[in-house]
Amino acid sequence: MAELATTRLSSKGQIVIPEDVRVRLGLKTGAQFVVMGEGDVVILKIISPPSMKEFDELIATARKQARRAGLKRRDIAAAIREVRAKK
């Protein structure tokens, strides 16, 4: 079971994650989190990029769905051009 630690909220809305927790989780400067809060509970979830295997699986799934929908590469290229033209 994880050890408990306490921290404080600064006047700028910042909190410090205790060093032992940062070390145990391998957190580095610039780590990003999703923050959820409800009632008196605040949850920080580390945002991490998918592994190459997970990324490959995501791409394979997206390609299958595109094929089922009848999309062609030229359709995707056209959609990208259209969105970029709106900027």
C-alpha positions as CSV (number, residue, x, y, z in Angstrom):
1,M,0.0,0.0,0.0
2,A,1.2,3.5,-0.8
3,E,2.5,5.7,2.0
4,L,0.5,8.9,2.7
5,A,2.0,12.3,2.3
6,T,0.6,15.8,2.6
7,T,1.0,18.9,0.6
8,R,-0.5,22.4,0.4
9,L,-2.1,24.5,-2.3
10,S,-0.2,27.7,-3.1
11,S,-1.8,31.1,-3.7
12,K,-1.2,30.5,-7.4
13,G,-3.2,27.2,-7.2
14,Q,-0.1,25.0,-7.4
15,I,0.6,21.9,-5.4
16,V,3.9,20.1,-4.9
17,I,3.9,16.4,-5.3
18,P,6.2,15.0,-2.6
19,E,9.7,13.9,-3.8
20,D,9.2,10.2,-2.7
21,V,6.0,10.0,-4.8
22,R,7.7,11.7,-7.8
23,V,10.6,9.2,-7.6
24,R,8.4,6.2,-7.1
25,L,6.3,7.1,-10.2
26,G,9.2,8.3,-12.3
27,L,7.7,11.8,-12.7
28,K,9.9,14.3,-14.5
29,T,9.6,18.1,-14.9
30,G,7.0,18.8,-17.5
31,A,4.9,15.7,-16.8
32,Q,1.3,16.4,-17.7
33,F,-1.9,15.3,-15.9
34,V,-5.6,15.1,-16.3
35,V,-7.2,16.6,-13.2
36,M,-10.6,15.4,-12.0
37,G,-12.4,16.7,-9.0
38,E,-15.6,16.0,-7.2
39,G,-16.7,16.7,-3.7
40,D,-13.6,16.6,-1.6
41,V,-11.6,14.4,-3.9
42,V,-9.0,15.5,-6.5
43,I,-7.5,12.9,-8.8
44,L,-4.4,13.5,-10.9
45,K,-3.9,11.0,-13.8
46,I,-0.6,11.0,-15.6
47,I,-0.9,11.6,-19.4
48,S,1.5,9.4,-21.2
49,P,1.9,8.7,-24.9
50,P,1.0,5.3,-26.1
51,S,3.7,2.7,-26.6
52,M,4.6,1.9,-30.2
53,K,2.6,-1.3,-29.9
54,E,-0.4,0.6,-28.7
55,F,0.0,3.2,-31.4
56,D,0.3,0.5,-34.1
57,E,-2.9,-1.1,-32.7
58,L,-4.7,2.3,-32.8
59,I,-3.6,2.9,-36.4
60,A,-4.7,-0.6,-37.4
61,T,-8.2,0.0,-35.8
62,A,-8.5,3.4,-37.5
63,R,-7.6,1.9,-40.9
64,K,-10.2,-0.9,-40.5
65,Q,-12.9,1.6,-39.6
66,A,-11.9,3.9,-42.5
67,R,-12.1,0.9,-44.9
68,R,-15.5,-0.1,-43.6
69,A,-16.7,3.5,-44.1
70,G,-15.4,3.5,-47.6
71,L,-12.8,6.2,-47.1
72,K,-9.9,6.4,-49.5
73,R,-6.6,8.2,-48.9
74,R,-7.7,11.0,-51.3
75,D,-10.8,11.5,-49.1
76,I,-8.6,12.0,-46.1
77,A,-6.2,14.3,-47.9
78,A,-9.2,16.4,-49.2
79,A,-10.6,16.7,-45.6
80,I,-7.2,17.9,-44.3
81,R,-7.0,20.5,-47.1
82,E,-10.5,21.7,-46.3
83,V,-9.8,22.1,-42.6
84,R,-6.5,23.9,-43.3
85,A,-8.2,26.3,-45.7
86,K,-10.6,27.4,-43.0
87,K,-7.8,28.7,-40.8
